[in-house]
């Protein structure tokens, strides 16, 4: 009997050895998590201060949870994502996937980590419609390979048999571009993607929201059951203290209406906030030669002159310095207004020195501000794209029109630095120009103030 038990145990051990390590065991053994995604504003892209995007943030947190390094890389499309998973090159596909038949044949879905509302959008100014029935007989478009195809199939199966749509590709036109140009009546898009796309297609507005949001999942190989369980436990842990909700919200652009309200505060803030900061802006101006009002306008756009301001990507202080930039400039406390403003001015000069000398003022300043916001590499991509379109890459007015194209995949896939939220530097420069004008128009109404050292002496 004892010999039979030992034989069974031996066979079990041999079977385990033949089976090999599980995908999770392999990840932990090699110390690296391989994650495949796509380059897009809602997944992963290179920002001015390093990698950004909701999927990048989630994958970074999960790799830390496992105690391994993250290797996140991009592929062109959904078909390539499936190939990465099937080939074993990717441990996880993290790209906001809603599993359909093809995905279920490729791998196994994690628990959902996000529910994404589905928006039906139309040309701005068209009469509003409020339900699916209004789409009968209308020209509806969706993007090839998008999850919206499954969503519309499901709606049709549930009674909306009248729904008809065209599947479009980059060659035939982006859905939102077709709607804006009047070549299609409606498109269906993810709400989080439209938060970005509305900056690119101002002629498109939301008509109504479909009844059911779609669920986003990660996908793992079919035999990666323990990895899938670990992912699900990770998502549960993030939900328990609202970390998941905060992370996803931080990856969505601010509302334009919110920005408008902030800009309307400028006159009030000139009276209440600027007096304490003006000596530091003037000191930075004397050191760098940059007009203090330009530095103040930049600081207002960056932080609304709040010394404790902080962004989701880790920038802090009046000039919104990252920890790396601050350290390189000798800043020991980013919340110290003087240190932060002086360093911000020095960094502005550092960025300006990278701009080709042939570019004249004021364009040189506008290019510097754009690079300060998004990084010099993305600015160079925009200048090269501007030149390829027959425009002048040394003129801000021409590059300004090109920058938003860096968020469109028909352009950014061929650019050295990939996707960028190209409308943001445009908005930033526009705001700096406006606030600079307002500060200049104040003239002598901006009464001189004493330096902090003098104030301290007088109060002693």
C-alpha positions as CSV (number, residue, x, y, z in Angstrom):
1,X,0.0,0.0,0.0
2,X,2.8,2.4,1.0
3,X,4.6,1.7,-2.3
4,X,1.4,2.4,-4.3
5,X,1.0,5.8,-2.5
6,X,4.6,6.7,-3.2
7,X,4.1,5.8,-6.8
8,X,1.0,8.0,-7.1
9,X,2.9,10.9,-5.5
10,X,5.8,10.4,-7.8
11,X,3.5,10.5,-10.8
12,X,1.9,13.7,-9.5
13,X,5.2,15.4,-9.1
14,X,6.3,14.3,-12.5
15,X,3.0,15.7,-13.9
16,X,3.7,19.0,-12.2
17,X,7.2,19.2,-13.5
18,X,6.0,18.3,-17.0
19,X,3.3,21.0,-16.7
20,X,5.9,23.7,-16.0
21,X,5.5,26.9,-14.0
22,X,2.2,28.9,-14.3
23,X,2.3,32.3,-16.0
24,X,2.2,34.0,-12.7
25,X,5.2,32.0,-11.4
26,X,7.0,32.8,-14.6
27,X,6.5,36.6,-14.1
28,X,7.6,36.4,-10.5
29,X,10.7,34.3,-11.4
30,X,11.9,36.6,-14.2
31,X,11.0,39.8,-12.2
32,X,9.3,41.5,-15.2
33,X,5.6,42.0,-16.1
34,X,5.1,42.3,-19.9
35,X,2.0,44.3,-20.7
36,X,0.8,45.1,-24.3
37,X,-1.4,48.1,-25.0
38,X,-2.0,50.7,-27.7
39,X,-0.9,54.3,-27.9
40,X,-3.9,56.4,-27.1
41,X,-5.0,59.1,-24.6
42,X,-7.0,56.6,-22.6
43,X,-4.3,53.9,-22.4
44,X,-0.7,55.0,-22.6
45,X,1.3,57.8,-24.1
46,X,4.5,59.8,-23.4
47,X,3.6,63.1,-21.7
48,X,5.9,66.0,-21.0
49,X,6.9,64.5,-17.7
50,X,7.0,60.9,-18.7
51,X,4.6,58.1,-19.4
52,X,0.9,58.8,-18.8
53,X,-2.5,57.2,-19.3
54,X,-4.9,55.2,-17.2
55,X,-3.6,51.8,-18.4
56,X,0.0,52.8,-17.7
57,X,-1.0,53.9,-14.2
58,X,-2.9,50.7,-13.5
59,X,-0.2,48.5,-14.9
60,X,2.5,50.3,-12.9
61,X,0.5,49.8,-9.7
62,X,0.0,46.1,-10.5
63,X,3.6,45.5,-11.2
64,X,4.5,47.1,-7.8
65,X,1.8,44.9,-6.2
66,X,3.6,41.8,-7.6
67,X,7.1,43.2,-6.7
68,X,8.3,43.1,-10.3
69,X,9.4,45.6,-13.0
70,X,6.9,46.8,-15.6
71,X,7.6,46.4,-19.3
72,X,4.7,48.1,-21.0
73,X,4.9,48.4,-24.8
74,X,2.5,49.4,-27.6
75,X,1.3,47.7,-30.7
76,X,-0.7,49.2,-33.6
77,X,-4.2,47.7,-33.2
78,X,-6.5,45.1,-31.7
79,X,-5.3,42.3,-34.0
80,X,-1.7,42.9,-32.9
81,X,-2.8,42.8,-29.2
82,X,-4.3,39.4,-29.8
83,X,-1.2,38.2,-31.5
84,X,1.0,39.4,-28.5
85,X,-1.1,37.4,-26.1
86,X,-1.3,34.3,-28.2
87,X,2.5,34.3,-28.9
88,X,3.2,34.5,-25.2
89,X,5.1,37.8,-25.6
90,X,2.5,39.6,-23.5
91,X,1.5,38.5,-20.0
92,X,-1.5,40.9,-20.0
93,X,-3.3,43.0,-22.6
94,X,-4.4,46.2,-20.9
95,X,-6.2,48.4,-23.4
96,X,-9.8,48.9,-22.2
97,X,-11.0,45.7,-23.8
98,X,-14.6,44.6,-23.8
99,X,-14.4,40.8,-24.5
100,X,-16.2,39.6,-27.6
101,X,-16.1,36.1,-29.3
102,X,-12.6,36.7,-30.7
103,X,-11.2,37.8,-27.4
104,X,-12.8,34.9,-25.6
105,X,-11.1,32.6,-28.0
106,X,-7.8,34.3,-27.4
107,X,-7.6,34.5,-23.6
108,X,-9.5,35.0,-20.4
109,X,-10.9,38.3,-19.2
110,X,-10.2,39.7,-15.7
111,X,-13.0,41.2,-13.6
112,X,-14.1,44.5,-15.0
113,X,-12.3,47.6,-13.6
114,X,-14.2,50.3,-15.4
115,X,-17.6,50.9,-16.9
116,X,-17.5,53.3,-19.9
117,X,-20.6,55.2,-21.0
118,X,-21.4,55.0,-24.7
119,X,-22.2,58.3,-26.3
120,X,-24.2,58.9,-29.5
121,X,-22.8,62.1,-31.0
122,X,-24.1,64.3,-33.8
123,X,-23.1,67.5,-35.6
124,X,-23.3,70.5,-33.2
125,X,-26.5,72.5,-33.8
126,X,-28.5,69.6,-35.2
127,X,-31.9,69.0,-33.5
128,X,-31.4,66.9,-30.4
129,X,-32.6,63.2,-30.3
130,X,-32.9,61.3,-27.1
131,X,-33.3,57.6,-27.8
132,X,-32.2,54.7,-30.0
133,X,-35.4,54.7,-32.0
134,X,-34.4,58.1,-33.5
135,X,-31.5,56.4,-35.2
136,X,-33.7,54.4,-37.5
137,X,-32.9,55.3,-41.1
138,X,-29.9,57.5,-40.1
139,X,-26.3,57.1,-41.3
140,X,-24.5,55.8,-38.2
141,X,-20.7,55.1,-38.3
142,X,-18.4,53.2,-36.0
143,X,-14.7,52.4,-36.1
144,X,-13.4,49.1,-37.4
145,X,-12.3,46.8,-34.5
146,X,-13.9,49.0,-31.9
147,X,-16.1,47.5,-29.0
148,X,-19.0,49.6,-30.4
149,X,-19.6,46.9,-33.0
150,X,-20.5,44.4,-30.3
151,X,-22.6,47.0,-28.5
152,X,-24.7,47.7,-31.6
153,X,-25.0,44.0,-32.4
154,X,-26.4,43.5,-28.9
155,X,-28.9,46.3,-29.3
156,X,-30.1,44.9,-32.5
157,X,-30.5,41.5,-31.0
158,X,-32.5,43.0,-28.1
159,X,-35.1,44.6,-30.4
160,X,-33.5,47.5,-32.3
161,X,-33.5,45.5,-35.6
162,X,-33.8,48.8,-37.5
163,X,-30.2,49.8,-36.6
164,X,-27.8,50.1,-39.6
165,X,-24.3,51.3,-39.5
166,X,-21.1,51.6,-41.6
167,X,-17.7,50.4,-40.3
168,X,-15.0,52.9,-41.2
169,X,-11.3,52.8,-41.2
170,X,-8.6,55.5,-41.0
171,X,-8.5,55.4,-44.8
172,X,-12.2,56.2,-45.1
173,X,-12.3,58.7,-42.2
174,X,-12.6,59.0,-38.4
175,X,-16.2,58.6,-37.2
176,X,-16.1,62.0,-35.4
177,X,-14.6,63.7,-38.5
178,X,-17.3,62.2,-40.7
179,X,-20.0,63.5,-38.3
180,X,-18.4,67.0,-38.0
181,X,-18.2,67.2,-41.8
182,X,-21.8,66.2,-42.3
183,X,-20.8,62.9,-44.1
184,X,-22.5,60.9,-41.3
185,X,-25.5,61.6,-39.0
186,X,-24.2,59.9,-35.9
187,X,-21.3,58.0,-34.3
188,X,-21.0,55.9,-31.1
189,X,-17.9,56.5,-29.0
190,X,-16.6,55.9,-25.5
191,X,-17.2,58.8,-23.1
192,X,-13.6,58.8,-21.9
193,X,-12.3,59.1,-25.4
194,X,-14.8,61.9,-26.3
195,X,-13.4,63.8,-23.3
196,X,-10.2,64.1,-25.4
197,X,-11.8,64.1,-28.8
198,X,-14.1,67.1,-28.2
199,X,-10.9,69.3,-28.3
200,X,-10.2,68.0,-31.8
201,X,-13.8,68.1,-33.1
202,X,-15.6,71.1,-31.7
203,X,-18.3,70.7,-34.3
204,X,-19.5,67.5,-32.6
205,X,-21.8,67.3,-29.6
206,X,-23.4,64.6,-27.5
207,X,-26.9,63.7,-28.6
208,X,-27.7,61.1,-25.9
209,X,-26.1,58.3,-23.9
210,X,-26.9,54.6,-24.7
211,X,-28.6,52.7,-21.8
212,X,-25.8,50.4,-20.9
213,X,-22.1,51.3,-20.4
214,X,-19.5,48.9,-21.6
215,X,-17.2,47.0,-19.2
216,X,-13.4,47.3,-19.6
217,X,-11.2,44.3,-18.7
218,X,-7.7,43.1,-18.9
219,X,-7.0,39.9,-20.9
220,X,-4.6,37.1,-19.8
221,X,-3.7,33.8,-21.5
222,X,-6.2,31.0,-21.2
223,X,-4.2,29.0,-18.7
224,X,-3.3,32.0,-16.5
225,X,-5.9,31.3,-13.8
226,X,-3.7,32.3,-10.9
227,X,-2.6,35.5,-12.7
228,X,-6.3,36.3,-13.4
229,X,-7.1,35.8,-9.7
230,X,-4.3,38.0,-8.6
231,X,-5.5,40.8,-11.0
232,X,-9.0,40.5,-9.6
233,X,-7.8,40.7,-6.0
234,X,-5.7,43.8,-7.0
235,X,-8.8,45.5,-8.5
236,X,-10.8,44.7,-5.4
237,X,-8.1,46.2,-3.2
238,X,-8.1,49.4,-5.3
239,X,-11.9,49.7,-5.1
240,X,-11.9,49.2,-1.3
241,X,-10.4,52.7,-0.7
242,X,-11.6,54.4,-3.9
243,X,-8.1,54.4,-5.4
244,X,-9.4,53.0,-8.6
245,X,-12.0,55.7,-9.1
246,X,-9.4,58.4,-8.3
247,X,-6.9,57.0,-10.7
248,X,-9.4,56.8,-13.6
249,X,-10.7,60.2,-12.9
250,X,-7.2,61.7,-12.9
251,X,-6.7,60.4,-16.4
252,X,-9.6,62.3,-17.8
253,X,-9.2,66.0,-19.0
254,X,-10.7,68.8,-16.9
255,X,-14.0,70.3,-18.0
256,X,-13.6,73.3,-20.3
257,X,-16.3,75.0,-18.2
258,X,-14.2,74.6,-15.1
259,X,-11.2,76.2,-16.8
260,X,-13.4,79.1,-17.9
261,X,-14.5,79.7,-14.3
262,X,-10.9,79.6,-13.2
263,X,-9.8,82.2,-15.8
264,X,-12.6,84.5,-14.6
265,X,-11.0,84.6,-11.2
266,X,-7.9,86.4,-12.5
267,X,-8.8,89.9,-11.5
268,X,-9.7,88.8,-8.0
269,X,-6.4,86.8,-7.7
270,X,-4.4,89.8,-8.9
271,X,-5.5,91.6,-5.8
272,X,-5.4,88.7,-3.3
273,X,-2.7,86.2,-4.5
274,X,-0.2,88.1,-6.6
275,X,1.1,90.7,-4.1
276,X,2.9,88.0,-2.1
277,X,4.4,86.3,-5.1
278,X,5.3,89.3,-7.2
279,X,8.7,89.9,-5.5
280,X,9.7,86.3,-6.4
281,X,8.6,86.8,-10.0
282,X,10.6,90.0,-10.2
283,X,13.7,88.4,-8.6
284,X,13.4,85.6,-11.2
285,X,13.1,88.2,-13.9
286,X,16.3,89.9,-12.8
287,X,18.1,86.6,-12.7
288,X,16.9,85.2,-16.1
289,X,16.0,88.3,-18.1
290,X,12.4,87.0,-18.6
291,X,9.7,89.5,-18.1
292,X,8.2,89.0,-14.7
293,X,4.7,89.4,-16.1
294,X,5.3,86.5,-18.5
295,X,6.5,84.4,-15.6
296,X,3.5,85.4,-13.6
297,X,1.1,84.6,-16.4
298,X,2.8,81.2,-16.8
299,X,2.5,80.5,-13.1
300,X,-1.2,81.5,-13.1
301,X,-1.9,79.0,-15.9
302,X,0.1,76.3,-14.2
303,X,-1.3,76.6,-10.7
304,X,-3.5,79.7,-10.3
305,X,-0.7,81.0,-8.1
306,X,-1.3,78.3,-5.5
307,X,1.9,77.4,-3.7
308,X,0.5,74.0,-2.6
309,X,-0.9,73.1,-6.0
310,X,-0.3,69.5,-7.2
311,X,-1.2,67.6,-10.3
312,X,-2.0,63.9,-10.9
313,X,1.4,63.3,-12.5
314,X,3.3,64.6,-9.5
315,X,4.1,68.2,-10.5
316,X,3.9,70.7,-7.6
317,X,4.0,74.4,-6.7
318,X,3.4,77.6,-8.4
319,X,5.3,76.6,-11.6
320,X,4.2,73.0,-11.3
321,X,7.7,71.4,-11.2
322,X,8.2,67.6,-11.2
323,X,10.4,66.2,-8.6
324,X,13.1,65.4,-11.2
325,X,13.1,68.9,-12.6
326,X,13.1,70.5,-9.2
327,X,16.0,68.3,-8.0
328,X,18.0,69.2,-11.2
329,X,17.6,72.9,-10.4
330,X,18.5,72.6,-6.7
331,X,15.0,73.0,-5.3
332,X,14.7,71.4,-1.8
333,X,11.1,72.3,-1.2
334,X,8.7,72.7,-4.1
335,X,6.1,74.2,-1.8
336,X,8.4,77.2,-1.1
337,X,7.2,79.8,-3.5
338,X,10.5,81.6,-4.0
339,X,12.4,78.4,-4.8
340,X,9.7,77.1,-7.1
341,X,9.3,80.4,-9.1
342,X,13.1,80.8,-9.5
343,X,13.5,77.2,-10.6
344,X,10.5,77.6,-13.0
345,X,12.1,80.6,-14.6
346,X,15.5,78.8,-15.0
347,X,13.7,75.8,-16.5
348,X,11.9,78.2,-18.9
349,X,15.3,79.5,-20.0
350,X,16.6,76.0,-20.4
351,X,13.7,75.0,-22.6
352,X,14.1,78.3,-24.6
353,X,17.8,77.5,-25.3
354,X,16.6,74.3,-27.2
355,X,14.5,76.3,-29.6
356,X,16.3,77.0,-32.9
357,X,18.0,80.5,-32.8
358,X,16.5,81.5,-36.1
359,X,13.0,81.6,-34.6
360,X,12.3,85.2,-33.7
361,X,10.2,86.7,-30.9
362,X,7.5,86.5,-30.0
363,X,7.2,83.1,-31.7
364,X,10.2,82.0,-29.8
365,X,8.4,82.5,-26.5
366,X,5.3,80.7,-27.7
367,X,7.3,77.7,-28.8
368,X,9.1,77.7,-25.4
369,X,5.8,77.7,-23.5
370,X,4.5,74.8,-25.7
371,X,7.7,72.8,-25.0
372,X,7.5,73.7,-21.3
373,X,4.0,72.2,-21.3
374,X,4.4,69.0,-23.5
375,X,8.1,68.4,-23.9
376,X,10.5,69.5,-26.6
377,X,10.3,66.1,-28.5
378,X,6.5,66.5,-29.1
379,X,7.0,70.1,-30.2
380,X,9.6,68.9,-32.7
381,X,7.1,66.3,-34.0
382,X,4.6,69.1,-34.5
383,X,7.1,71.3,-36.3
384,X,8.1,68.5,-38.7
385,X,4.4,67.7,-39.3
386,X,3.8,71.4,-40.0
387,X,6.6,71.4,-42.6
388,X,5.3,68.3,-44.3
389,X,2.0,70.1,-44.8
390,X,3.7,73.0,-46.6
391,X,3.5,75.4,-43.7
392,X,6.3,77.2,-41.8
393,X,7.6,75.2,-38.8
394,X,9.2,78.4,-37.4
395,X,5.9,80.3,-37.2
396,X,3.7,79.7,-34.1
397,X,0.5,80.4,-36.0
398,X,1.2,77.5,-38.4
399,X,2.5,75.1,-35.7
400,X,-0.5,76.0,-33.5
401,X,-2.9,74.6,-36.1
402,X,-0.8,71.4,-36.3
403,X,-0.4,70.6,-32.6
404,X,-3.9,69.1,-32.1
405,X,-3.1,66.5,-34.8
406,X,-0.7,64.8,-32.4
407,X,-3.7,63.3,-30.7
408,X,-5.0,61.7,-34.0
409,X,-3.7,58.2,-34.6
410,X,-3.5,58.7,-38.4
411,X,-0.7,61.2,-37.6
412,X,0.9,60.1,-34.3
413,X,1.6,56.5,-35.2
414,X,4.3,57.8,-37.6
415,X,5.8,60.4,-35.3
416,X,8.9,59.7,-33.2
417,X,7.4,60.6,-29.9
418,X,3.9,59.2,-30.5
419,X,0.6,60.4,-29.1
420,X,0.4,63.8,-27.3
421,X,-2.5,65.9,-26.0
422,X,-1.6,68.4,-28.6
423,X,-4.5,70.8,-27.8
424,X,-3.2,71.4,-24.3
425,X,-0.1,73.4,-25.3
426,X,-2.3,75.4,-27.7
427,X,-4.7,76.2,-24.8
428,X,-1.9,76.9,-22.5
429,X,-0.2,79.4,-24.8
430,X,-3.5,81.0,-25.6
431,X,-4.2,81.5,-21.8
432,X,-0.7,82.8,-21.1
433,X,-1.0,85.3,-23.9
434,X,-4.4,86.5,-22.5
435,X,-3.2,86.7,-18.9
436,X,0.0,88.4,-20.0
437,X,-2.1,91.0,-21.9
438,X,-4.3,91.5,-18.8
439,X,-1.2,92.0,-16.6
440,X,0.3,94.5,-19.1
441,X,-3.0,96.4,-19.2
442,X,-2.9,96.8,-15.4
443,X,0.1,99.0,-15.8
444,X,0.9,101.0,-12.7
445,X,-2.3,99.7,-11.1
446,X,-0.1,96.7,-10.0
447,X,1.5,98.7,-7.2
448,X,5.1,97.8,-6.3
449,X,5.6,95.7,-3.2
450,X,8.6,95.3,-0.9
451,X,10.7,92.2,-0.9
452,X,10.0,89.4,1.6
453,X,13.3,90.2,3.4
454,X,12.3,93.9,3.8
455,X,8.8,92.9,5.1
456,X,10.3,90.7,7.7
457,X,12.7,93.4,8.8
458,X,9.9,96.0,9.0
459,X,7.8,93.6,11.1
460,X,10.6,92.9,13.6
